[in-house]
Amino acid sequence: MNQPYKGTPFDLTGRAVLISGATGLLGTEFALAAASAGADLVLGDLDGDKLKSLENEITASYPDTRILVRTLDVTCTDSCQSIAQSCENWFGRLDAVIHSAAIDPKFEKDSDTSRFSKFTEFPLALWQTSLDVNLTGAFQLAQATCRIMEKSGKGSIVFLGSNYGLVGPDQRIYKKAGQEIQTYKPAVYSVCKAGLLGLTKFLAAYYMYTSIRINLLTPSGVWNKHDPEFIGSYSSRTILGRMSEKDEYRGAIIFLLSDASSYMTGANLVIDGGWTAL
C-alpha cells in the first residue's frame, strides 16, 4: 500500500478517525484523505448502501485500511454514543473526529430552490431541522466522542464551517437571469456555521491543559455540477476566480487530524479562494 505520509508529521497510521456525513461530497474526500495517511476509519451516515459503496471505494485504493461502517443519525443521542463506543470497541481508541454531517441548501443544477424565496416566509420546520443536524448534531457527537478522548487526554476534532459563517452570503450570485423572484441562501445556514465557530472556541478552551484539540475547517463553494451562470457569478467573487474542487481539502484535513497541527487549537483554517479577503 502506498503511504506517502509514512514517517512524517502527517502520518495517521494506527489512528482511528470517525467521520460523520461520510458519504457526502466532502465527507468522501475526507475519508479518502485519512486512508491515504494510514488511518483506521469509522464511517457514519444515514444511508447504509452508500456507506458500503464508500467502503468499497476506499478499499480499492487503500486495501490495507481497516474500516468500520455504522448508520449514524447525529440528531439522535443514542446513535452518536453508539458509533463512538463502536470505534473504541473495534480499534481500542478514538483519535480524531470529523463532523461533516450537515444540511446545506443546494443550488446545483436542477435543485429545488422554491423554499428559498423570502426570508419572511422561510419555514420554521426547515430552520429547526437545520439546527438539529448542523449544530445540535455537532454538539451531541462531540459529547459522545469527547467522553472517549478524555480517557487518553488527547485527540483531534474538526468541525466543518463555511465562508458564510464569517461573512454574510452574497445573495446576488443566486439571482438567475429572467428570474422574477430572488432566491437566496437561507439565514439558518449562516447561523449554524457561525455557531460551529463558537463551539470550536468553547471546546478548545474547555480542554485547556489537555492534548484534545478542536479546530474548524472553513471551505467555500465546491463545484458539483452547478450551472454555468452560477459558476460564473460565484467565481467572480473569489480572488482565484473559480470554485474549489472537492479534492482540494484533502491536505488540510490530514494536517488538522495529524501531529502536523499539534500546536493548533481553537482555530479556523480558511480555504475559500480568497472570498473573505475581499
C-alpha positions as CSV (number, residue, x, y, z in Angstrom):
1,M,0.0,0.0,0.0
2,N,1.3,3.4,-0.9
3,Q,1.8,5.6,2.2
4,P,3.2,8.9,1.2
5,Y,2.9,10.3,4.7
6,K,4.6,7.4,6.5
7,G,7.2,8.7,9.0
8,T,6.2,12.3,8.6
9,P,4.2,14.5,11.0
10,F,1.2,13.9,8.7
11,D,1.2,10.1,9.4
12,L,-2.1,8.7,10.7
13,T,-1.0,5.1,10.8
14,G,-2.8,3.2,13.6
15,R,-5.1,6.1,14.5
16,A,-8.9,5.7,14.5
17,V,-10.7,8.5,12.7
18,L,-14.5,8.8,12.9
19,I,-16.3,10.7,10.2
20,S,-20.0,11.8,10.3
21,G,-21.7,12.5,7.0
22,A,-19.0,10.3,5.4
23,T,-20.8,9.7,2.1
24,G,-21.3,13.4,1.4
25,L,-19.3,15.3,-1.2
26,L,-16.6,16.4,1.2
27,G,-17.1,13.6,3.7
28,T,-16.0,11.1,1.0
29,E,-12.9,13.2,0.3
30,F,-12.0,13.3,4.0
31,A,-12.3,9.6,4.2
32,L,-10.0,9.0,1.2
33,A,-7.5,11.5,2.6
34,A,-7.4,9.9,6.0
35,A,-7.0,6.5,4.4
36,S,-4.1,7.8,2.3
37,A,-2.3,8.8,5.5
38,G,-2.8,5.3,7.0
39,A,-5.8,5.9,9.4
40,D,-8.3,3.3,10.5
41,L,-11.8,4.6,9.6
42,V,-15.2,4.7,11.3
43,L,-17.7,5.9,8.7
44,G,-21.1,7.1,9.8
45,D,-24.0,8.3,7.7
46,L,-27.7,7.7,7.3
47,D,-27.6,5.6,4.1
48,G,-26.2,2.1,4.7
49,D,-25.9,1.3,1.0
50,K,-23.9,4.5,0.3
51,L,-21.6,3.6,3.3
52,K,-20.9,0.2,1.8
53,S,-20.2,1.7,-1.6
54,L,-17.8,4.2,0.0
55,E,-16.1,1.4,1.9
56,N,-15.5,-0.5,-1.4
57,E,-14.1,2.7,-3.0
58,I,-11.6,3.2,-0.2
59,T,-10.6,-0.4,-0.1
60,A,-10.0,-0.4,-3.8
61,S,-7.5,2.4,-3.4
62,Y,-6.1,1.6,0.0
63,P,-6.6,-2.2,0.6
64,D,-4.9,-2.2,4.0
65,T,-7.3,0.3,5.5
66,R,-9.4,-1.1,8.4
67,I,-12.9,0.2,8.1
68,L,-16.0,0.1,10.3
69,V,-19.3,1.4,8.9
70,R,-22.2,2.4,11.0
71,T,-25.5,4.0,10.3
72,L,-25.4,7.4,12.1
73,D,-28.1,9.9,12.9
74,V,-26.4,12.9,14.5
75,T,-29.8,14.2,15.8
76,C,-30.1,11.0,17.9
77,T,-28.1,10.9,21.2
78,D,-28.1,7.1,21.3
79,S,-26.8,6.9,17.7
80,C,-23.9,9.3,18.5
81,Q,-23.0,7.3,21.6
82,S,-23.2,4.0,19.8
83,I,-20.8,4.9,17.0
84,A,-18.3,6.4,19.4
85,Q,-18.4,3.3,21.5
86,S,-18.2,1.0,18.5
87,C,-15.0,2.9,17.5
88,E,-13.4,2.2,20.9
89,N,-14.6,-1.4,20.9
90,W,-13.2,-2.2,17.5
91,F,-10.0,-0.2,17.5
92,G,-9.4,0.3,21.2
93,R,-9.1,4.0,20.7
94,L,-10.6,7.1,19.1
95,D,-8.0,9.6,17.9
96,A,-9.9,12.0,15.7
97,V,-13.4,13.1,14.6
98,I,-14.6,15.0,11.5
99,H,-18.1,16.3,11.9
100,S,-19.1,16.5,8.2
101,A,-22.8,15.8,8.6
102,A,-24.9,18.8,7.5
103,I,-27.9,20.1,5.8
104,D,-26.8,22.6,3.1
105,P,-29.4,24.3,0.9
106,K,-28.3,23.3,-2.6
107,F,-28.0,25.5,-5.7
108,E,-26.7,22.8,-8.0
109,K,-28.3,22.2,-11.4
110,D,-31.9,21.2,-11.0
111,S,-32.0,21.9,-7.3
112,D,-35.4,22.9,-5.8
113,T,-34.9,26.4,-4.6
114,S,-38.6,27.2,-4.3
115,R,-38.4,27.4,-0.5
116,F,-35.6,30.0,-0.6
117,S,-37.6,32.9,-2.0
118,K,-38.2,35.2,1.0
119,F,-36.7,35.5,4.5
120,T,-40.1,36.3,6.0
121,E,-41.6,33.1,4.6
122,F,-38.8,30.6,5.4
123,P,-40.4,27.6,7.1
124,L,-39.8,27.2,10.8
125,A,-39.6,23.5,10.3
126,L,-36.6,23.8,7.9
127,W,-35.0,26.2,10.4
128,Q,-35.3,23.7,13.2
129,T,-34.2,20.7,11.1
130,S,-31.0,22.5,10.1
131,L,-30.3,23.5,13.7
132,D,-30.9,19.9,14.8
133,V,-28.4,18.5,12.3
134,N,-25.8,21.2,11.9
135,L,-25.5,22.5,15.5
136,T,-27.2,20.1,17.9
137,G,-25.8,17.2,15.9
138,A,-22.3,18.6,16.2
139,F,-22.8,19.1,20.0
140,Q,-24.1,15.6,20.5
141,L,-21.3,13.9,18.5
142,A,-18.7,16.0,20.3
143,Q,-20.1,14.9,23.7
144,A,-20.1,11.2,22.7
145,T,-16.6,11.3,21.3
146,C,-15.0,13.5,23.9
147,R,-16.0,11.1,26.6
148,I,-13.7,8.6,25.0
149,M,-10.9,11.1,24.2
150,E,-10.9,12.2,27.8
151,K,-9.6,8.7,28.8
152,S,-6.4,9.3,26.9
153,G,-6.4,13.0,27.2
154,K,-5.7,13.5,23.5
155,G,-7.4,13.7,20.2
156,S,-8.4,16.0,17.3
157,I,-11.9,17.2,16.5
158,V,-12.6,19.0,13.3
159,F,-15.9,20.8,12.6
160,L,-16.8,21.9,9.1
161,G,-17.5,25.6,8.7
162,S,-18.2,27.9,5.7
163,N,-17.2,31.3,4.4
164,Y,-20.9,32.2,5.1
165,G,-20.2,31.6,8.8
166,L,-17.7,34.5,8.6
167,V,-19.4,36.9,6.3
168,G,-23.0,37.3,5.0
169,P,-24.0,35.5,1.9
170,D,-23.7,37.5,-1.3
171,Q,-27.3,36.9,-2.4
172,R,-26.6,38.5,-5.8
173,I,-24.9,35.2,-7.0
174,Y,-28.2,33.3,-6.5
175,K,-30.2,35.6,-8.8
176,K,-30.7,34.0,-12.2
177,A,-31.4,35.9,-15.4
178,G,-35.1,36.3,-16.1
179,Q,-36.0,35.2,-12.6
180,E,-38.8,37.2,-11.1
181,I,-38.4,36.1,-7.5
182,Q,-34.9,36.3,-6.0
183,T,-33.7,33.0,-4.5
184,Y,-31.3,33.3,-1.5
185,K,-29.1,31.3,0.8
186,P,-31.2,30.9,3.9
187,A,-30.2,32.6,7.2
188,V,-30.1,29.3,9.1
189,Y,-27.1,28.2,7.1
190,S,-25.0,31.2,8.2
191,V,-26.3,30.9,11.8
192,C,-25.3,27.2,12.0
193,K,-21.8,27.8,10.6
194,A,-21.2,30.8,12.8
195,G,-22.4,28.7,15.7
196,L,-19.8,26.0,14.9
197,L,-17.0,28.5,15.2
198,G,-18.3,29.4,18.7
199,L,-18.5,25.7,19.6
200,T,-14.9,25.2,18.3
201,K,-13.6,28.0,20.5
202,F,-15.6,26.9,23.6
203,L,-14.4,23.3,23.4
204,A,-10.8,24.3,22.7
205,A,-10.8,26.5,25.9
206,Y,-12.7,23.8,27.9
207,Y,-10.0,21.2,27.1
208,M,-7.2,23.6,28.1
209,Y,-4.2,21.7,29.5
210,T,-5.1,18.5,27.7
211,S,-4.0,17.4,24.2
212,I,-7.6,17.3,23.0
213,R,-7.6,19.8,20.1
214,I,-10.7,21.3,18.4
215,N,-10.5,23.2,15.1
216,L,-12.7,24.4,12.3
217,L,-12.1,23.9,8.6
218,T,-13.8,26.5,6.5
219,P,-14.2,25.8,2.8
220,S,-16.3,27.8,0.4
221,G,-18.2,26.8,-2.8
222,V,-17.3,23.4,-4.1
223,W,-18.0,22.6,-7.7
224,N,-20.7,20.0,-8.0
225,K,-22.4,20.2,-11.4
226,H,-23.6,23.8,-10.9
227,D,-25.0,25.6,-13.9
228,P,-22.6,27.9,-15.8
229,E,-24.4,31.0,-14.7
230,F,-23.9,30.2,-11.1
231,I,-20.3,29.2,-11.6
232,G,-19.6,32.5,-13.3
233,S,-21.3,34.5,-10.5
234,Y,-19.6,32.7,-7.7
235,S,-16.2,32.7,-9.3
236,S,-16.3,36.4,-9.8
237,R,-16.4,36.9,-6.0
238,T,-13.2,35.0,-5.4
239,I,-9.6,36.1,-5.8
240,L,-8.7,32.9,-7.6
241,G,-11.6,33.3,-10.0
242,R,-13.1,29.9,-9.6
243,M,-15.0,27.5,-7.3
244,S,-13.0,24.9,-5.4
245,E,-12.6,21.2,-6.4
246,K,-13.7,18.7,-3.8
247,D,-10.2,17.1,-3.5
248,E,-8.5,20.4,-2.7
249,Y,-9.4,20.0,1.0
250,R,-7.6,16.6,1.4
251,G,-4.3,18.2,2.5
252,A,-6.0,20.4,5.0
253,I,-7.9,17.7,6.7
254,I,-4.8,15.5,7.1
255,F,-3.0,18.5,8.6
256,L,-5.8,19.1,11.1
257,L,-6.1,15.4,12.1
258,S,-2.3,14.8,12.5
259,D,0.6,15.9,14.6
260,A,1.5,18.4,11.9
261,S,-1.1,20.7,13.6
262,S,-0.2,19.7,17.2
263,Y,0.1,23.4,18.3
264,M,-3.2,24.4,16.8
265,T,-6.5,24.5,18.7
266,G,-9.5,26.8,18.7
267,A,-8.5,27.9,15.2
268,N,-10.3,28.4,11.9
269,L,-8.4,27.2,8.8
270,V,-10.0,29.1,6.0
271,I,-9.7,27.8,2.4
272,D,-12.0,29.9,0.3
273,G,-10.1,31.0,-2.8
274,G,-9.8,34.5,-1.2
275,W,-13.6,35.1,-0.8
276,T,-13.3,36.6,2.7
277,A,-10.1,38.5,1.9
278,L,-12.1,41.0,-0.3
